[in-house]
Amino acid sequence: MNATRSAELAAAQACLRLLHTARAALTGCEPTTAASLLALPIAEADEALDRAGLAGNEAWLLEKLYDLGTETRVHTRGRCSRP
């Protein structure tokens, strides 16, 4: 994997962590508590986006995030899962 692809993947992963943290923080938390919980993941995602040269390119990044989610679903198909 080349450095650019690696940086893009790291940015997508940081944004996914931010998304999951935001969902958890905003479920049942007071806004001030949620804001403090999100400060670090937001900073991490911003740094990763800058390193990958993706800052300000949200449409492209969202497509990459969608692709990561699709890969995960494809890789888990066929496995037995418990309800």
PyMOL commands that set and color helices and strands:
alter all, ss='L'
color gray80, all
select helices_A, chain A and resi 3-26+31-52+58-76
alter helices_A, ss='H'
color red, helices_A
deselect
rebuild
show_as cartoon
